[in-house]
Amino acid sequence: MMNTEMTTARKAPFALLSVAAVGALALTACGPDDALDTEGNGEPDSPVTVGTENGDQADDQDDVAQEDAAQDDQQDDADDQAAQDGAATEDEDGETPDEPLFQAIEAALDEYPDGVVTELDTDDEYFEIFVYDGQTEWELEVDRESFEIIDTEDDGIDSDDQEKAEAVEIDIIEALTTAAEEGGAEVEQAELDTEDGTVVWEVELANDVEVYVDVATGEVLKTDS
């Protein structure tokens, strides 16, 4: 009888250990949702979000990429506009247009920096340009291709022509450009003249149109054809 009781007593701890082991295995086998089920109703006590963190990060990255792309597009547009504005500014600041006659005029004025062009002609194999330097009028022959001055001659100037030259306030290239745009053709000849008491550039174009440009304001006073 005593042996039986001792055997039973020895088995009791082993039985308790077995029950504990089975319980541990049961908990291990439970999924994350089961582990959160503290009320035993098969549902987690609080909402569980699965995979939303990674999804939010991906959405944030997409938003950043779209913003970067939009900023790049805006920068490209700004650069294009800046380039266009820069090109326009160069012309406004006195950059000589790529026109042979205008380059010949620049060559003549480089020779006489303070000079005023009083007359020009494009009919010959060279450009003929007259420049008043404050004392006299010079006749220059300028090569059509190299724009080198191939001949210079003191042509003198009378008081009437000197008065016209001293009335000039606008750039000659500006006046010729205005006349060409107004008449729709290239410049062939030009000279200082007076029109109703106003000193003007009388500009003759290749289509036989004559345009009169005020030397003080740059405005077109009239056009003849």
Buried (B, 14 or more C-beta within 10 A) or exposed (E): EEEEEEEEEEEEEEEEEEEEEEEEEEEEEEEEEEEBBEEEEEEBEEEEEEEEEEEEEEEEEEEEEEEEEEEEEEEEEEEEEEEEEEEEEEEEEEEBEEBBBBBBBBBBBEBBEEBBBBBBBBEEEBBBBBBBBEEEBBBBBBBBEEBEBEEBEEBEBEEEBBEBBEBBEBBBBBBBBBBBEBBEBBBBBBBBBBBEEBBBBBBBBBEEBBBBBBBEEBEBBEBEE
